[in-house]
Amino acid sequence: MRVVEVTAYGGPEVLRMARRPEPEAGDVPGRVRVRLKAAGVNQADLRIRAGRYADAVGALKPPFVLGTDFAGKLLDPVPGMAPGTRVAGFVPWYEELTGEGTYAEVVRVAPEWLAPLPDDVEFTVAASLPLAAATAQQGLDRLDLPAGSTLLVTGASAVVGRLAVQFASAAGMRVVAVAYEGDESELRVLGADHVVTRGAPEDVVAKVLAGDPDRVDAVFDGALVGDALLPVLKDDGVFLALAPDRVPTAERNIRVETVRATPDADRLRQNLQKVADRELITRVADVMPLEEVAEAHRRAEAGHRPGRIILMI
């Protein structure tokens, strides 16, 4: 089968198409196979490829296969789902550390990672959702904010931030979103109470404080800004960091939380149905063939356009 390997740590040029044996039914106890139709390119993929997390992955060395999000067709039966069922999910790449990701034609997965895909949700749309929705929901769980709290969401034009805006608004929070110019109206429809345009951290801080001079209760740092956002937080506020290299140093009794999402099939099933019912909106930036993975990484790093880049397989 075709896979994309990280041949060494470095830029997008280290990504290479390769051939590996296709997994066989039952070759890993407790795992089933999915033939992929689409896979998402995540920010973590870029950071792993660049070597930023080389120490964190321990003994795992290149060549390995990146990728977490996927959508495809089930090859082996699982309780409640027959072979051929359209499914989506994500591989907890960091927890597994097998080097077997979703930049591949067939993956081995645990059945509890899988949710059935409604017929009217395309594979490309489904592949943008699993990790992003889990990160947004589990991140908000960690913040543990009561209704009426004011939450700042950075990166609100991108898929994780966009979902965080929707989940937080549904939970009764007042949401301040930091987004690309031009996305203001849409984000207000999705639940943002106030939208400021992205820019240098000090400019974002000034814009947020102009609208909320008493500061905000919490920050969901979808854009991985880090310490520079602390001035917008109230004393005793809470900051959620999504990347280990963007965890701020706490001050003024601010609580700092981190999140590394874990698969939750029940929530994913609910979220996929909400996408089908147009009650939850994700964002796909580009759809590209697997062979153009290096260009996909270049576009993602350059911020080509907000949203998830999807690889067609």
C-alpha positions as CSV (number, residue, x, y, z in Angstrom):
1,M,0.0,0.0,0.0
2,R,1.0,3.6,-0.4
3,V,2.1,5.6,2.6
4,V,3.9,8.9,3.2
5,E,7.0,8.6,5.4
6,V,8.9,11.2,7.3
7,T,12.4,10.2,6.2
8,A,14.2,12.6,8.6
9,Y,13.3,15.6,10.7
10,G,13.1,18.8,8.6
11,G,11.0,20.8,6.2
12,P,8.2,19.5,3.9
13,E,10.8,18.1,1.6
14,V,11.5,15.2,4.0
15,L,8.0,13.7,3.2
16,R,8.3,10.8,0.7
17,M,5.8,8.4,-0.9
18,A,6.7,4.8,0.0
19,R,5.3,1.3,-0.2
20,R,4.6,-0.8,2.9
21,P,2.8,-4.2,3.2
22,E,-1.0,-3.8,3.6
23,P,-2.2,-4.9,7.1
24,E,-4.0,-8.2,7.2
25,A,-7.2,-9.0,9.1
26,G,-6.3,-9.9,12.7
27,D,-2.6,-9.4,12.4
28,V,-2.7,-7.1,15.5
29,P,-5.1,-8.4,18.3
30,G,-7.9,-5.9,19.1
31,R,-7.4,-3.8,16.0
32,V,-9.5,-3.6,12.8
33,R,-8.7,-2.2,9.5
34,V,-10.1,0.9,7.7
35,R,-9.4,1.7,4.0
36,L,-9.0,5.4,4.0
37,K,-10.6,7.9,1.7
38,A,-9.4,11.1,3.4
39,A,-7.0,12.2,6.1
40,G,-6.5,15.5,7.8
41,V,-3.2,17.5,8.0
42,N,-2.9,18.9,11.6
43,Q,-0.6,21.4,13.2
44,A,0.9,18.6,15.3
45,D,1.9,16.8,12.1
46,L,3.9,19.8,11.1
47,R,5.6,20.1,14.4
48,I,6.5,16.4,14.6
49,R,7.9,16.5,11.1
50,A,10.0,19.5,11.9
51,G,11.5,17.7,15.0
52,R,10.0,20.0,17.6
53,Y,8.7,17.0,19.6
54,A,11.6,14.7,18.9
55,D,12.3,14.3,22.6
56,A,8.7,13.7,23.4
57,V,8.4,10.7,21.0
58,G,11.2,8.9,22.7
59,A,12.7,6.0,20.8
60,L,10.5,6.5,17.7
61,K,12.8,7.7,14.9
62,P,12.2,8.3,11.2
63,P,11.0,6.8,9.0
64,F,7.5,6.9,10.3
65,V,4.0,7.8,9.1
66,L,2.2,10.9,10.3
67,G,-1.5,11.5,10.6
68,T,-4.4,11.4,13.1
69,D,-7.7,12.2,11.5
70,F,-9.3,9.9,9.0
71,A,-12.5,8.9,7.2
72,G,-13.0,5.8,5.1
73,K,-14.6,2.3,5.0
74,L,-14.4,-0.4,7.5
75,L,-12.8,-3.6,6.3
76,D,-13.4,-5.8,9.3
77,P,-16.6,-6.3,11.4
78,V,-16.9,-4.6,14.8
79,P,-20.0,-4.7,17.1
80,G,-22.7,-2.7,15.5
81,M,-20.8,-2.0,12.3
82,A,-20.4,-4.3,9.3
83,P,-17.5,-4.3,6.8
84,G,-18.1,-1.5,4.3
85,T,-19.5,0.9,6.9
86,R,-18.4,4.5,6.3
87,V,-16.5,5.6,9.5
88,A,-14.4,8.4,10.8
89,G,-12.1,8.8,13.8
90,F,-8.6,9.7,14.9
91,V,-5.6,7.8,15.8
92,P,-4.1,8.9,19.1
93,W,-0.7,9.1,17.5
94,Y,1.2,10.4,20.6
95,E,-0.2,7.7,22.9
96,E,0.4,4.9,20.4
97,L,3.9,6.0,19.2
98,T,3.9,3.1,16.7
99,G,4.8,5.5,13.8
100,E,1.7,4.2,11.9
101,G,-0.4,7.2,11.1
102,T,-3.2,8.1,8.6
103,Y,-1.1,9.2,5.7
104,A,-1.7,5.7,4.3
105,E,-4.2,3.7,2.3
106,V,-5.1,1.3,5.2
107,V,-4.8,1.8,8.9
108,R,-5.2,-0.4,12.0
109,V,-7.5,1.2,14.6
110,A,-9.2,0.3,17.9
111,P,-12.9,-0.2,17.4
112,E,-13.6,2.3,20.2
113,W,-12.0,5.1,18.1
114,L,-14.6,4.8,15.4
115,A,-18.0,6.5,14.7
116,P,-20.3,5.7,11.8
117,L,-20.5,8.4,9.2
118,P,-23.9,9.7,8.1
119,D,-24.6,9.2,4.4
120,D,-24.7,12.9,3.6
121,V,-21.4,13.8,5.2
122,E,-18.6,13.6,2.7
123,F,-15.3,11.9,3.6
124,T,-13.4,15.1,3.2
125,V,-15.6,17.0,5.6
126,A,-15.6,14.1,8.1
127,A,-11.8,13.9,8.1
128,S,-11.6,17.6,9.3
129,L,-13.6,16.9,12.4
130,P,-12.5,14.1,14.8
131,L,-9.4,15.5,16.5
132,A,-10.5,19.1,16.2
133,A,-13.9,18.5,17.9
134,A,-12.3,16.3,20.6
135,T,-9.7,19.0,21.3
136,A,-12.3,21.8,21.5
137,Q,-14.7,19.8,23.7
138,Q,-12.1,18.3,26.0
139,G,-10.3,21.6,26.2
140,L,-13.5,23.3,27.3
141,D,-14.0,20.5,29.8
142,R,-10.6,21.4,31.3
143,L,-11.5,25.1,31.5
144,D,-14.6,24.1,33.5
145,L,-16.3,27.5,33.1
146,P,-19.9,28.3,34.2
147,A,-22.4,29.7,31.9
148,G,-22.0,33.5,31.6
149,S,-18.2,33.4,31.6
150,T,-16.3,35.4,29.0
151,L,-14.0,33.2,26.9
152,L,-11.4,34.4,24.4
153,V,-10.8,32.0,21.5
154,T,-7.8,32.6,19.3
155,G,-7.5,30.9,16.0
156,A,-11.3,31.2,15.6
157,S,-11.1,31.1,11.8
158,A,-9.4,27.7,11.9
159,V,-11.2,24.4,12.5
160,V,-10.4,23.9,16.3
161,G,-11.1,27.5,17.2
162,R,-14.3,27.6,15.1
163,L,-15.6,24.5,16.9
164,A,-14.6,25.9,20.3
165,V,-16.7,29.0,19.5
166,Q,-19.7,26.9,18.7
167,F,-19.4,24.6,21.7
168,A,-18.7,27.4,24.1
169,S,-21.7,29.5,22.8
170,A,-24.0,26.5,23.1
171,A,-22.8,26.1,26.8
172,G,-23.9,29.7,27.5
173,M,-20.6,31.4,27.5
174,R,-19.9,34.9,26.1
175,V,-17.3,34.3,23.4
176,V,-14.7,36.8,22.1
177,A,-13.2,35.4,18.9
178,V,-9.9,36.3,17.2
179,A,-10.2,35.6,13.5
180,Y,-9.1,36.6,10.0
181,E,-10.6,39.8,8.6
182,G,-13.7,38.8,6.6
183,D,-14.8,36.1,9.0
184,E,-16.6,38.4,11.5
185,S,-20.1,37.9,10.2
186,E,-19.9,34.1,10.0
187,L,-18.4,33.8,13.4
188,R,-21.2,35.9,14.9
189,V,-23.7,33.5,13.3
190,L,-21.8,30.6,14.9
191,G,-22.0,32.1,18.3
192,A,-19.3,34.7,18.8
193,D,-20.5,37.8,20.7
194,H,-17.5,39.9,19.7
195,V,-14.9,39.4,17.0
196,V,-11.5,41.0,16.7
197,T,-9.1,40.6,13.7
198,R,-5.9,38.7,14.1
199,G,-2.6,40.5,14.2
200,A,0.5,40.9,16.4
201,P,-0.1,39.6,19.9
202,E,0.1,43.1,21.4
203,D,-2.4,44.4,18.9
204,V,-4.8,41.6,19.7
205,V,-4.4,42.2,23.4
206,A,-5.2,45.9,22.9
207,K,-8.3,45.1,20.8
208,V,-9.6,42.6,23.3
209,L,-9.1,45.0,26.3
210,A,-10.8,47.8,24.3
211,G,-14.0,45.7,24.2
212,D,-13.5,44.0,27.6
213,P,-11.6,46.4,29.9
214,D,-12.3,44.2,32.9
215,R,-10.5,41.4,31.0
216,V,-11.8,37.9,30.2
217,D,-12.3,34.8,32.4
218,A,-10.5,32.4,30.2
219,V,-8.4,31.9,27.1
220,F,-8.7,29.0,24.6
221,D,-5.5,29.5,22.7
222,G,-6.3,27.9,19.4
223,A,-3.7,30.0,17.5
224,L,-0.8,28.8,19.9
225,V,0.1,32.4,20.9
226,G,1.2,31.6,24.5
227,D,2.5,34.0,27.1
228,A,1.7,37.2,25.2
229,L,-2.0,36.7,25.8
230,L,-1.8,36.7,29.6
231,P,-2.6,40.4,30.0
232,V,-6.2,39.8,28.8
233,L,-6.9,37.4,31.6
234,K,-8.4,38.3,35.0
235,D,-6.6,37.4,38.1
236,D,-7.5,33.8,39.0
237,G,-8.4,33.3,35.3
238,V,-7.6,30.1,33.3
239,F,-5.6,29.6,30.2
240,L,-5.8,26.5,27.9
241,A,-2.7,25.7,25.9
242,L,-2.9,23.3,22.9
243,A,0.8,22.7,22.3
244,P,3.5,21.8,24.8
245,D,5.8,24.5,23.5
246,R,3.1,27.2,24.0
247,V,2.4,26.7,27.7
248,P,2.7,30.1,29.5
249,T,4.2,30.6,32.9
250,A,1.4,31.2,35.3
251,E,1.1,34.5,37.1
252,R,-1.6,36.3,39.2
253,N,-3.0,33.0,40.3
254,I,-3.9,32.1,36.7
255,R,-4.6,28.4,36.2
256,V,-2.9,26.9,33.2
257,E,-4.4,23.8,31.6
258,T,-3.2,21.7,28.7
259,V,-5.2,19.2,26.6
260,R,-4.2,16.3,24.4
261,A,-7.4,14.9,23.0
262,T,-8.3,11.3,23.4
263,P,-10.9,9.4,21.1
264,D,-14.5,9.6,22.3
265,A,-16.7,7.7,19.8
266,D,-20.0,8.7,21.4
267,R,-19.2,12.4,21.1
268,L,-17.8,12.0,17.6
269,R,-21.0,10.2,16.5
270,Q,-23.1,13.1,17.9
271,N,-20.9,15.7,16.3
272,L,-21.0,14.0,12.9
273,Q,-24.7,13.9,13.1
274,K,-24.7,17.6,14.0
275,V,-22.6,18.3,10.9
276,A,-25.1,16.3,8.8
277,D,-28.0,18.3,10.3
278,R,-26.1,21.6,9.7
279,E,-26.0,22.3,13.5
280,L,-22.2,22.2,13.6
281,I,-19.9,23.8,11.1
282,T,-16.4,22.7,10.3
283,R,-14.0,24.2,7.7
284,V,-12.0,22.5,5.0
285,A,-9.3,24.8,3.5
286,D,-8.0,22.6,0.7
287,V,-8.4,19.1,-0.6
288,M,-5.2,17.6,-2.2
289,P,-4.1,14.2,-3.4
290,L,-1.8,12.2,-1.0
291,E,1.0,12.6,-3.5
292,E,1.0,16.4,-2.9
293,V,1.5,16.0,0.9
294,A,4.7,18.1,0.9
295,E,2.8,21.0,-0.7
296,A,-0.1,20.5,1.8
297,H,2.4,20.9,4.6
298,R,3.8,24.1,3.0
299,R,0.4,25.6,2.6
300,A,-0.5,24.7,6.2
301,E,2.7,26.3,7.6
302,A,2.2,29.4,5.4
303,G,-1.4,29.8,6.7
304,H,-2.5,29.5,3.0
305,R,-6.1,29.8,4.2
306,P,-7.8,28.9,7.5
307,G,-9.3,25.5,8.0
308,R,-8.2,21.9,7.7
309,I,-6.2,20.7,4.7
310,I,-7.4,17.2,3.6
311,L,-5.5,14.6,1.8
312,M,-7.5,12.4,-0.6
313,I,-6.3,8.8,-0.6
